[in-house]
C-alpha cells in the first residue's frame, strides 16, 4: 500500500519480475479491503497515506483475526524515532526507508519471509 503511483509501479514491476503476484492499493482503506477479500501472503505498507495511514492499517490488522497473521514489511520515508517506536508495538517483519533501499532488497525480504 502506497499513495505514490510511481512507487507502486516500481515495486509492482520489481516484484512481479521476481515471480510474485502484486495487489497494489493507493490508500489504507483500499488496502484493508484487499486484505480482507484476498488474504495475501504478505503486505508492503507505507506509513504516510491518505484516508487511513499505515498506523491505522496496522491497528485494524491487529484487531481483525482474519488478517492479523499476515506478515507486514514497512516501506516508508518516515524515519523518525517516534514512528519507529509506534511500528514496534505491532508485529512487523522489516522496516525499510524507501529512499535508502532498493526493490531488489525488498524482494529479498519478501522471499525471506515467505520461505523461512
C-alpha positions as a Markdown table, in Angstrom:
| # | Residue | x | y | z |
|---|---|---|---|---|
| 1 | Unk | 0.0 | 0.0 | 0.0 |
| 2 | Unk | 1.4 | 3.3 | -1.1 |
| 3 | Unk | -0.2 | 6.6 | -2.1 |
| 4 | Unk | 2.6 | 7.4 | -4.6 |
| 5 | Unk | 1.8 | 5.9 | -8.1 |
| 6 | Unk | 5.4 | 5.8 | -9.1 |
| 7 | Unk | 6.4 | 3.8 | -6.0 |
| 8 | Unk | 3.5 | 1.4 | -6.5 |
| 9 | Unk | 4.6 | 0.9 | -10.1 |
| 10 | Unk | 8.3 | 0.4 | -9.3 |
| 11 | Unk | 7.5 | -2.2 | -6.7 |
| 12 | Unk | 4.8 | -3.9 | -8.8 |
| 13 | Unk | 7.2 | -4.3 | -11.7 |
| 14 | Unk | 10.1 | -5.4 | -9.5 |
| 15 | Unk | 8.1 | -8.0 | -7.5 |
| 16 | Unk | 6.2 | -9.4 | -10.5 |
| 17 | Unk | 9.6 | -9.7 | -12.2 |
| 18 | Unk | 10.6 | -11.9 | -9.2 |
| 19 | Unk | 7.6 | -14.1 | -9.7 |
| 20 | Unk | 5.3 | -12.6 | -7.1 |
| 21 | Unk | 1.7 | -11.5 | -7.7 |
| 22 | Unk | 1.0 | -8.0 | -6.5 |
| 23 | Unk | -2.3 | -6.3 | -5.5 |
| 24 | Unk | -1.5 | -2.6 | -5.2 |
| 25 | Unk | -3.6 | -0.1 | -3.2 |
| 26 | Unk | -3.3 | 3.7 | -3.1 |
| 27 | Unk | -4.5 | 4.2 | 0.5 |
| 28 | Unk | -5.1 | 2.3 | 3.7 |
| 29 | Unk | -8.8 | 1.9 | 3.3 |
| 30 | Unk | -8.5 | 0.2 | -0.1 |
| 31 | Unk | -5.6 | -1.8 | 1.1 |
| 32 | Unk | -7.6 | -3.2 | 4.1 |
| 33 | Unk | -10.4 | -4.1 | 1.7 |
| 34 | Unk | -7.9 | -6.1 | -0.4 |
| 35 | Unk | -6.5 | -7.8 | 2.7 |
| 36 | Unk | -9.9 | -8.9 | 3.9 |
| 37 | Unk | -11.0 | -10.1 | 0.5 |
| 38 | Unk | -7.8 | -11.6 | -0.9 |
| 39 | Unk | -5.8 | -12.6 | 2.2 |
| 40 | Unk | -2.4 | -12.1 | 0.6 |
| 41 | Unk | 0.7 | -13.8 | 1.9 |
| 42 | Unk | 2.5 | -10.5 | 2.8 |
| 43 | Unk | 1.9 | -6.7 | 3.0 |
| 44 | Unk | 4.2 | -3.9 | 1.9 |
| 45 | Unk | 2.9 | -0.9 | 3.9 |
| 46 | Unk | 3.7 | 2.8 | 3.7 |
| 47 | Unk | 3.0 | 4.8 | 6.9 |
| 48 | Unk | 2.0 | 8.1 | 5.3 |
| 49 | Unk | -1.1 | 7.6 | 3.2 |
| 50 | Unk | -4.5 | 9.3 | 2.8 |
| 51 | Unk | -7.8 | 8.1 | 4.3 |
| 52 | Unk | -6.2 | 5.5 | 6.6 |
| 53 | Unk | -2.5 | 5.8 | 7.2 |
| 54 | Unk | -0.1 | 2.8 | 7.9 |
| 55 | Unk | -0.7 | 3.0 | 11.6 |
| 56 | Unk | -4.4 | 2.8 | 11.1 |
| 57 | Unk | -3.9 | -0.2 | 8.9 |
| 58 | Unk | -1.6 | -1.9 | 11.5 |
| 59 | Unk | -4.2 | -1.3 | 14.2 |
| 60 | Unk | -7.0 | -2.7 | 12.2 |
| 61 | Unk | -4.9 | -5.7 | 11.2 |
| 62 | Unk | -4.1 | -6.4 | 14.8 |
| 63 | Unk | -7.8 | -6.2 | 15.8 |
| 64 | Unk | -9.0 | -8.5 | 12.9 |
| 65 | Unk | -8.2 | -12.2 | 13.4 |
| 66 | Unk | -8.8 | -12.9 | 9.8 |
| 67 | Unk | -5.8 | -10.7 | 8.7 |
| 68 | Unk | -3.8 | -10.3 | 11.9 |
| 69 | Unk | -1.3 | -13.0 | 10.9 |
| 70 | Unk | -0.4 | -11.6 | 7.5 |
| 71 | Unk | 3.3 | -10.5 | 7.7 |
| 72 | Unk | 4.0 | -6.8 | 7.2 |
| 73 | Unk | 7.0 | -5.1 | 5.7 |
| 74 | Unk | 7.1 | -1.3 | 6.4 |
| 75 | Unk | 8.4 | 0.6 | 3.3 |
| 76 | Unk | 8.2 | 4.3 | 4.2 |
| 77 | Unk | 10.2 | 7.5 | 4.2 |
| 78 | Unk | 9.1 | 8.2 | 7.8 |
| 79 | Unk | 12.4 | 7.6 | 9.6 |
| 80 | Unk | 11.8 | 9.5 | 12.9 |
| 81 | Unk | 12.2 | 7.6 | 16.1 |
| 82 | Unk | 8.5 | 8.2 | 17.2 |
| 83 | Unk | 7.3 | 6.4 | 14.0 |
| 84 | Unk | 9.8 | 3.6 | 14.5 |
| 85 | Unk | 8.7 | 3.1 | 18.1 |
| 86 | Unk | 5.0 | 3.1 | 17.1 |
| 87 | Unk | 5.6 | 0.5 | 14.5 |
| 88 | Unk | 7.5 | -1.6 | 17.1 |
| 89 | Unk | 4.3 | -2.1 | 19.0 |
| 90 | Unk | 2.9 | -4.1 | 16.1 |
| 91 | Unk | 4.1 | -7.4 | 14.7 |
| 92 | Unk | 6.1 | -6.2 | 11.6 |
| 93 | Unk | 9.0 | -8.1 | 10.0 |
| 94 | Unk | 11.1 | -5.3 | 8.4 |
| 95 | Unk | 11.2 | -1.5 | 8.3 |
| 96 | Unk | 12.8 | -0.1 | 5.2 |
| 97 | Unk | 13.3 | 3.5 | 4.4 |
| 98 | Unk | 12.2 | 4.0 | 0.8 |
| 99 | Unk | 15.0 | 6.4 | -0.1 |
| 100 | Unk | 17.7 | 4.1 | 1.3 |
| 101 | Unk | 16.6 | 0.7 | -0.1 |
| 102 | Unk | 16.1 | -0.9 | -3.5 |
| 103 | Unk | 13.3 | -3.0 | -4.9 |
| 104 | Unk | 15.7 | -5.9 | -5.1 |
| 105 | Unk | 16.4 | -5.7 | -1.3 |
| 106 | Unk | 12.7 | -5.6 | -0.6 |
| 107 | Unk | 12.1 | -8.6 | -2.9 |
| 108 | Unk | 14.7 | -10.4 | -0.9 |
| 109 | Unk | 12.9 | -9.6 | 2.3 |
| 110 | Unk | 9.6 | -10.9 | 0.8 |
| 111 | Unk | 11.3 | -14.1 | -0.2 |
| 112 | Unk | 12.9 | -14.5 | 3.2 |
| 113 | Unk | 9.6 | -14.1 | 5.0 |
| 114 | Unk | 7.6 | -16.4 | 2.6 |
| 115 | Unk | 10.2 | -19.2 | 2.5 |
| 116 | Unk | 11.6 | -19.1 | 6.1 |
